Amino acid sequence: MKSEKLNFIRKDSCGQVGIGTLIIFLAMILVASVAAGVLIQTSGVLQQKAQATGTQATEEITSNLKIIGIEGIRANDGGSNMSDSIDLLKIKTGLSVGTSEVDLSTLIITISDGQVTNDLVYGSNTILYGSQMDGFTGDVTTGDLTALLNNTHAVAGPNIASFFTVERMRDEDNSLAASTPVLNSGDIAIIYIGTASSDAVSYTYLGDFNATESGVSLKDSGLILNSRTEVDLQITPEKGAQTISTFVIPTLNIDEKYMIR
């Protein structure tokens, strides 16, 4: 009797499973590499932004102007007759400890007597008003005081074009130049602000200003800084923190000059 032979076909799927696993593994590596690339790029952008933000924050914190003192001067007729207001402010300024240099020509100074507010820029700054102050020479040894008091307010009306000037007081490295009056650590400068009232324009003298010699009279600033007036002063640099000072004009008697702060 013939024996029956059974033929079996053996199915071995191990190889197919191995290839599938390899494909999945390679796909996972590809996805992980793409994700890693995105993370690396994102972290690089965030690092750059963090460095820029840190630099800006450092500049904001370490660029502070310091008001050392404020002196007020009244206009007079050459004798004992004086105006009823403070008509010129001399603001002595320096830098706080650790502060980066500050370009005074980029400052915007806002001063208010509670009724009138004036925005002032440096005499050669043409950005805000489109032209520099008439007669400006940039003489940091005199502060261009005559030109300032002649032309502090060159445009009449609600938008008065106002300027301030700077005088060198201590500047060992001569950084306080006419075009770029830069204040470094250890430097001291005087900022002049004309605050002549309508009463003061009839007087001849104001500090070193002599209306007879200059051939013109004082200009009305619109401000009235008389006794007990509260004055708000804001100094805003291009970079760094804003300097704010609020002070009260003392009772004006027979003196020409007053230490206000």
C-alpha positions as CSV (number, residue, x, y, z in Angstrom):
1,M,0.0,0.0,0.0
2,K,1.3,3.2,-1.0
3,S,2.1,5.7,1.8
4,E,0.6,9.1,1.5
5,K,3.0,12.0,1.5
6,L,1.8,15.3,2.9
7,N,3.4,18.4,1.6
8,F,3.4,21.4,3.9
9,I,4.2,25.0,2.8
10,R,5.9,26.8,5.7
11,K,5.2,30.4,6.0
12,D,8.0,32.4,7.7
13,S,6.9,36.1,8.4
14,C,9.8,37.0,10.6
15,G,11.6,38.8,7.8
16,Q,8.6,40.9,6.9
17,V,8.1,42.0,10.5
18,G,11.7,43.0,10.8
19,I,11.5,45.2,7.7
20,G,8.3,46.9,9.0
21,T,10.0,47.6,12.4
22,L,13.0,49.0,10.6
23,I,10.8,51.3,8.5
24,I,8.9,52.5,11.6
25,F,12.2,53.0,13.4
26,L,13.6,55.1,10.5
27,A,10.5,57.1,10.4
28,M,10.7,57.8,14.1
29,I,14.4,58.9,13.6
30,L,13.3,61.2,10.7
31,V,10.5,62.8,12.8
32,A,12.8,63.2,15.7
33,S,15.5,64.9,13.6
34,V,13.0,67.3,12.1
35,A,11.6,68.1,15.6
36,A,15.2,68.6,16.9
37,G,15.9,70.9,14.0
38,V,12.8,73.0,14.8
39,L,13.7,73.1,18.5
40,I,17.3,74.1,17.7
41,Q,16.2,76.9,15.4
42,T,13.5,78.1,17.8
43,S,16.0,78.1,20.7
44,G,18.5,80.1,18.6
45,V,15.8,82.7,17.8
46,L,14.7,82.9,21.5
47,Q,18.4,83.2,22.6
48,Q,18.9,86.2,20.2
49,K,15.7,87.9,21.4
50,A,16.7,87.2,25.0
51,Q,20.1,88.8,24.4
52,A,18.6,91.8,22.7
53,T,16.0,92.2,25.4
54,G,18.7,91.9,28.1
55,T,20.8,94.5,26.4
56,Q,17.9,96.9,26.1
57,A,16.9,96.3,29.7
58,T,20.4,97.0,30.8
59,E,20.5,100.2,28.9
60,E,17.2,101.2,30.4
61,I,18.4,100.5,33.9
62,T,22.0,101.8,33.6
63,S,21.3,105.1,31.6
64,N,20.1,107.4,34.3
65,L,20.5,111.2,34.4
66,K,20.9,112.6,37.9
67,I,19.7,116.1,38.8
68,I,22.3,117.5,41.1
69,G,20.7,120.9,41.7
70,I,18.3,123.5,40.2
71,E,18.9,127.2,40.4
72,G,16.3,129.8,39.5
73,I,17.1,133.3,38.3
74,R,14.7,136.3,38.0
75,A,14.9,139.1,35.4
76,N,15.7,142.6,36.6
77,D,16.2,146.1,35.4
78,G,19.8,146.3,36.5
79,G,18.8,147.5,39.9
80,S,16.5,146.3,42.7
81,N,13.4,146.0,40.5
82,M,12.8,142.3,39.5
83,S,10.1,140.3,37.9
84,D,7.6,138.4,39.9
85,S,8.7,135.0,38.5
86,I,11.6,132.7,38.0
87,D,12.6,133.4,34.4
88,L,15.6,131.0,33.9
89,L,16.3,127.6,35.2
90,K,19.9,126.2,35.5
91,I,19.7,122.5,36.0
92,K,23.0,120.9,37.1
93,T,23.1,117.3,35.8
94,G,25.4,114.3,36.0
95,L,25.2,110.5,35.6
96,S,24.2,108.0,38.3
97,V,26.8,105.3,39.3
98,G,27.3,102.7,36.6
99,T,25.4,104.7,34.0
100,S,26.3,104.5,30.3
101,E,27.0,107.7,28.4
102,V,24.0,109.9,27.5
103,D,23.8,112.2,24.4
104,L,22.2,115.4,25.7
105,S,21.3,116.5,22.2
106,T,18.6,113.7,22.0
107,L,16.9,114.7,25.3
108,I,13.3,115.8,25.3
109,I,12.5,118.0,28.3
110,T,8.9,118.7,29.3
111,I,8.2,121.4,31.8
112,S,4.8,122.5,33.2
113,D,3.5,125.1,35.6
114,G,0.1,123.4,35.9
115,Q,-1.4,125.6,33.2
116,V,1.1,125.6,30.3
117,T,3.3,122.7,29.2
118,N,6.4,123.2,27.0
119,D,8.3,120.4,25.2
120,L,12.0,121.4,24.7
121,V,14.7,120.0,22.5
122,Y,18.4,120.8,22.2
123,G,19.2,123.9,20.2
124,S,20.6,122.0,17.2
125,N,18.0,119.3,17.2
126,T,15.9,119.7,14.0
127,I,13.7,116.5,14.4
128,L,10.8,117.9,16.4
129,Y,10.4,121.4,14.9
130,G,12.1,121.0,11.5
131,S,14.8,123.6,12.2
132,Q,17.4,124.5,14.9
133,M,17.2,127.4,17.2
134,D,18.0,130.8,15.6
135,G,21.4,132.1,16.5
136,F,22.6,128.7,17.9
137,T,26.4,128.3,17.9
138,G,26.8,125.3,20.1
139,D,29.2,127.1,22.4
140,V,29.2,124.8,25.4
141,T,31.4,127.2,27.4
142,T,28.6,129.8,27.6
143,G,25.6,127.6,27.0
144,D,24.4,129.8,24.2
145,L,22.5,131.8,26.8
146,T,21.9,134.9,24.7
147,A,20.6,132.9,21.7
148,L,18.5,130.8,24.0
149,L,16.8,133.8,25.7
150,N,16.3,135.5,22.4
151,N,14.9,132.5,20.6
152,T,13.7,130.1,23.2
153,H,10.2,130.3,21.7
154,A,10.5,131.1,18.1
155,V,6.9,130.3,17.2
156,A,3.9,131.8,18.9
157,G,0.7,130.0,19.5
158,P,-0.3,126.7,21.2
159,N,2.5,124.7,19.7
160,I,5.4,126.8,20.9
161,A,8.8,125.8,19.5
162,S,11.0,125.5,22.6
163,F,14.6,124.8,23.0
164,F,17.2,124.3,25.7
165,T,21.0,124.6,25.7
166,V,23.9,123.0,27.5
167,E,26.9,124.5,29.2
168,R,30.0,122.5,30.1
169,M,30.8,122.5,33.8
170,R,33.2,119.5,34.2
171,D,34.3,117.5,31.2
172,E,37.8,116.0,31.4
173,D,37.6,114.2,28.1
174,N,35.9,117.0,26.1
175,S,33.0,114.8,25.2
176,L,30.6,117.7,25.6
177,A,31.0,119.0,22.0
178,A,28.7,121.4,20.2
179,S,27.0,118.9,17.9
180,T,27.1,115.9,20.2
181,P,27.1,116.9,23.9
182,V,27.8,113.5,25.3
183,L,27.7,113.1,29.1
184,N,30.2,110.5,30.5
185,S,30.7,109.2,34.0
186,G,32.1,112.0,36.1
187,D,31.0,114.8,33.8
188,I,28.7,117.6,35.0
189,A,26.7,119.8,32.6
190,I,24.3,122.7,33.1
191,I,21.0,122.6,31.2
192,Y,19.5,126.1,30.6
193,I,15.7,126.4,30.3
194,G,14.1,129.7,29.5
195,T,11.0,130.3,31.6
196,A,10.5,134.0,31.2
197,S,6.9,135.2,32.0
198,S,5.0,137.9,30.2
199,D,6.0,140.2,33.1
200,A,9.7,139.5,32.6
201,V,9.9,140.5,28.9
202,S,9.9,144.2,29.9
203,Y,13.2,143.8,31.9
204,T,16.7,144.2,30.6
205,Y,18.8,141.7,32.5
206,L,18.5,138.0,33.2
207,G,21.7,136.3,34.5
208,D,24.4,137.0,31.9
209,F,21.8,138.2,29.3
210,N,21.7,141.9,28.5
211,A,18.8,142.9,26.3
212,T,20.4,146.2,25.4
213,E,23.6,144.6,24.2
214,S,21.8,141.9,22.2
215,G,19.3,144.4,20.7
216,V,16.3,142.2,21.5
217,S,14.0,141.6,24.5
218,L,13.3,138.5,26.4
219,K,10.8,136.0,24.8
220,D,7.6,135.0,26.7
221,S,7.8,131.3,27.5
222,G,4.1,131.1,28.4
223,L,5.1,129.8,31.8
224,I,4.5,131.7,35.0
225,L,6.8,130.4,37.8
226,N,5.9,132.7,40.6
227,S,5.9,132.1,44.3
228,R,4.5,128.7,45.5
229,T,4.0,127.4,41.9
230,E,4.4,123.7,41.6
231,V,6.6,122.8,38.6
232,D,6.7,119.4,36.9
233,L,10.0,118.6,35.1
234,Q,10.5,115.5,33.0
235,I,13.7,114.6,31.2
236,T,13.5,111.8,28.7
237,P,16.7,110.5,27.1
238,E,16.8,108.4,23.9
239,K,17.8,105.4,25.9
240,G,17.4,104.9,29.6
241,A,15.0,105.8,32.4
242,Q,13.1,109.0,32.5
243,T,14.1,111.5,35.1
244,I,11.2,113.2,36.9
245,S,11.4,116.1,39.3
246,T,8.5,118.0,41.0
247,F,9.4,121.1,43.0
248,V,7.8,124.2,44.3
249,I,9.0,127.7,43.6
250,P,10.0,129.4,46.9
251,T,8.6,132.7,48.1
252,L,10.2,135.3,46.0
253,N,11.5,138.4,47.9
254,I,14.4,140.7,47.1
255,D,16.9,138.0,45.8
256,E,17.8,137.5,42.2
257,K,18.9,133.9,42.4
258,Y,17.3,131.0,44.3
259,M,18.4,127.4,45.0
260,I,15.2,125.5,44.2
261,R,16.4,121.9,44.6
